[in-house]
Amino acid sequence: MSEPRNKSLLHWEPFAYILLIVLVVLAGSLDPQGAPVAFWIAAVFAAAATVFFLVAFVSYGRRSRLNPDPAGNLRSLADITIVPAEHVPSETNPTVTVADAGRHQSAIDIVRSRGGEAVRAVLVPRASRWLSRRYRIGVQLLAAGEIRHAGFLPDAADERWRDQLGALRDDGRYVEVPAVILGSQQPFSVDLDVSGLPAALGE
């Protein structure tokens, strides 16, 4: 089964807000005397949108306590299974550079201060940037008890391993790979050693 590429509208965080605002504005713009039918139809839809908004708000609050949360951030490693993908010697020594690391420099700096340059990274499918519908594979760095979001796999790597990593997630399993934080000060970059990923995924 292939992984979804995007969140459904019902699970996209801003959708309930947008729907409610649009319908309330629409109902408020209609004259109940001049267009009573249209006004009451819009009012009914606005009331339904209010109920949907409240349900979505409560649902998001519950999902935000899950591990990983709706954005793909891990709260802990206690209730998930880690599948280690250790380094496999090869002539090519395949690595990938974490995308969007520039947005997470403080988090990377914290991990580097706790664990040094050589750390571990957990790959989390169905992660996303704030307010984005697009699903990506998130990279969570680990060091001395710290778990921090560092960015995402680049598109080519995401395309290659999305379905297999997603299948593992359905079983509560997440692949962990070696990672290296490059740079002595910000801006840092992060390289992932994916040489052992095919074996960990059973390729």
Secondary structure per residue as TSV (DSSP state, phi and psi in degrees):
chain	resnum	aa	ss	phi	psi
A	1	M	-	360.0	129.1
A	2	S	-	-79.6	148.8
A	3	E	-	-72.4	143.1
A	4	P	-	-65.6	143.3
A	5	R	S	-87.8	-26.2
A	6	N	B	-139.5	155.6
A	7	K	-	-68.1	147.1
A	8	S	-	-68.7	156.9
A	9	L	G	-58.5	-34.6
A	10	L	G	-67.1	-24.9
A	11	H	G	-101.6	-1.5
A	12	W	S	-79.0	121.0
A	13	E	T	-53.9	-44.1
A	14	P	T	-75.9	-11.4
A	15	F	H	-59.7	-45.9
A	16	A	H	-62.4	-38.7
A	17	Y	H	-64.9	-47.4
A	18	I	H	-62.2	-46.0
A	19	L	H	-60.4	-44.9
A	20	L	H	-62.8	-46.5
A	21	I	H	-62.5	-45.2
A	22	V	H	-61.1	-46.5
A	23	L	H	-70.7	-36.1
A	24	V	H	-66.1	-43.3
A	25	V	H	-63.2	-41.3
A	26	L	H	-62.8	-46.3
A	27	A	H	-63.8	-38.6
A	28	G	H	-70.0	-22.4
A	29	S	H	-85.6	-11.7
A	30	L	S	-92.5	145.3
A	31	D	-	-91.0	115.8
A	32	P	T	-63.2	-21.9
A	33	Q	T	-84.6	-42.4
A	34	G	T	-79.3	-33.4
A	35	A	S	-138.1	69.4
A	36	P	H	-62.9	-39.0
A	37	V	H	-64.7	-49.4
A	38	A	H	-62.7	-38.6
A	39	F	H	-62.5	-47.4
A	40	W	H	-71.5	-31.9
A	41	I	H	-63.3	-46.1
A	42	A	H	-64.3	-37.7
A	43	A	H	-65.1	-40.4
A	44	V	H	-63.8	-44.6
A	45	F	H	-64.4	-37.5
A	46	A	H	-65.1	-39.4
A	47	A	H	-64.8	-42.1
A	48	A	H	-63.6	-38.4
A	49	A	H	-65.9	-33.8
A	50	T	H	-64.3	-43.2
A	51	V	H	-62.8	-44.8
A	52	F	H	-60.8	-40.6
A	53	F	H	-60.4	-44.9
A	54	L	H	-65.2	-41.6
A	55	V	H	-64.2	-43.5
A	56	A	H	-64.6	-38.1
A	57	F	H	-63.4	-45.8
A	58	V	H	-65.6	-42.4
A	59	S	H	-62.5	-42.2
A	60	Y	H	-65.4	-37.8
A	61	G	H	-60.7	-39.4
A	62	R	H	-69.4	-44.2
A	63	R	H	-67.6	-27.4
A	64	S	T	-68.4	-15.3
A	65	R	T	-93.0	-0.7
A	66	L	S	-76.2	168.2
A	67	N	S	-131.7	108.3
A	68	P	S	-74.2	163.3
A	69	D	-	-80.1	178.7
A	70	P	T	-58.8	-23.3
A	71	A	T	-86.7	-7.0
A	72	G	S	92.8	14.8
A	73	N	-	-89.4	133.0
A	74	L	-	-82.2	136.3
A	75	R	S	-88.5	-35.8
A	76	S	-	-163.0	175.5
A	77	L	S	-104.3	4.7
A	78	A	T	-67.2	-37.3
A	79	D	T	-112.2	22.5
A	80	I	S	-127.0	162.5
A	81	T	E	-105.7	126.2
A	82	I	E	-93.9	130.7
A	83	V	E	-107.5	104.1
A	84	P	E	-72.8	135.1
A	85	A	-	-115.1	91.4
A	86	E	-	-77.9	161.2
A	87	H	-	-60.5	134.2
A	88	V	-	-116.1	116.4
A	89	P	-	-58.5	134.6
A	90	S	-	-157.1	164.5
A	91	E	S	-69.5	-32.2
A	92	T	S	-86.7	-26.0
A	93	N	-	47.6	65.3
A	94	P	-	-65.0	130.5
A	95	T	E	-135.5	157.4
A	96	V	E	-129.6	146.6
A	97	T	E	-95.2	130.8
A	98	V	-	-64.1	129.8
A	99	A	B	-83.1	151.0
A	100	D	T	66.4	17.5
A	101	A	G	-62.4	-26.2
A	102	G	G	-61.1	-23.8
A	103	R	G	-83.1	-8.6
A	104	H	G	-129.8	36.9
A	105	Q	H	-63.3	-40.1
A	106	S	H	-63.8	-41.8
A	107	A	H	-64.2	-42.9
A	108	I	H	-64.6	-40.1
A	109	D	H	-61.3	-40.9
A	110	I	H	-62.3	-45.8
A	111	V	H	-63.4	-41.6
A	112	R	H	-63.6	-38.6
A	113	S	H	-68.3	-25.7
A	114	R	H	-91.0	-36.4
A	115	G	H	-121.8	-0.1
A	116	G	-	81.1	-161.7
A	117	E	S	-79.1	-37.6
A	118	A	E	-92.6	111.8
A	119	V	E	-131.5	-167.6
A	120	R	E	-120.5	155.9
A	121	A	E	-135.7	134.7
A	122	V	E	-102.0	133.1
A	123	L	E	-95.3	123.6
A	124	V	E	-120.1	104.6
A	125	P	E	-66.5	162.5
A	126	R	E	60.3	34.8
A	127	A	E	-92.1	164.9
A	128	S	-	-158.5	156.4
A	129	R	-	-75.0	160.3
A	130	W	T	-58.9	128.7
A	131	L	T	70.5	7.6
A	132	S	-	-95.6	143.0
A	133	R	-	-86.7	-16.0
A	134	R	B	-75.5	128.4
A	135	Y	-	-83.3	138.4
A	136	R	E	-137.2	174.0
A	137	I	E	-97.0	110.6
A	138	G	E	-77.6	153.6
A	139	V	E	-117.1	115.8
A	140	Q	E	-109.0	116.7
A	141	L	E	-84.1	143.4
A	142	L	E	-121.8	137.1
A	143	A	E	-168.5	122.9
A	144	A	T	49.5	44.7
A	145	G	T	86.1	-9.3
A	146	E	E	-85.4	138.6
A	147	I	E	-127.5	116.9
A	148	R	E	-135.2	139.9
A	149	H	E	-76.4	128.0
A	150	A	E	-113.2	-8.4
A	151	G	E	140.7	-149.1
A	152	F	E	-138.7	161.0
A	153	L	-	-65.1	145.2
A	154	P	-	-64.8	162.8
A	155	D	H	-56.3	-43.0
A	156	A	H	-63.4	-43.1
A	157	A	H	-69.1	-37.8
A	158	D	H	-59.5	-46.5
A	159	E	H	-62.8	-37.8
A	160	R	H	-71.5	-40.9
A	161	W	H	-113.2	3.2
A	162	R	H	-57.2	-50.7
A	163	D	H	-65.5	-41.3
A	164	Q	H	-69.0	-42.4
A	165	L	H	-66.7	-35.2
A	166	G	H	-65.4	-37.9
A	167	A	H	-63.9	-38.9
A	168	L	H	-64.9	-41.3
A	169	R	H	-58.9	-38.1
A	170	D	H	-59.6	-24.9
A	171	D	T	-97.7	7.9
A	172	G	T	76.1	24.2
A	173	R	E	-117.3	142.0
A	174	Y	E	-137.0	136.9
A	175	V	E	-83.0	138.1
A	176	E	E	-115.7	130.3
A	177	V	E	-124.6	157.7
A	178	P	E	-67.0	146.1
A	179	A	E	-137.6	150.5
A	180	V	E	-128.5	127.5
A	181	I	E	-90.6	120.9
A	182	L	E	-100.6	134.7
A	183	G	-	113.1	146.1
A	184	S	S	-93.1	-13.3
A	185	Q	S	-155.6	169.6
A	186	Q	S	-62.8	143.2
A	187	P	S	-83.0	133.2
A	188	F	-	-90.6	157.6
A	189	S	E	-125.9	162.0
A	190	V	E	-130.3	124.8
A	191	D	E	-106.3	136.4
A	192	L	E	-107.4	134.1
A	193	D	E	-86.8	105.9
A	194	V	-	-104.1	17.3
A	195	S	T	-63.1	-30.5
A	196	G	T	-94.7	1.5
A	197	L	H	-66.1	-43.7
A	198	P	H	-57.4	-42.3
A	199	A	H	-66.1	-40.6
A	200	A	H	-65.2	-29.3
A	201	L	T	-91.7	0.1
A	202	G	T	76.4	25.7
A	203	E	-	-77.4	360.0
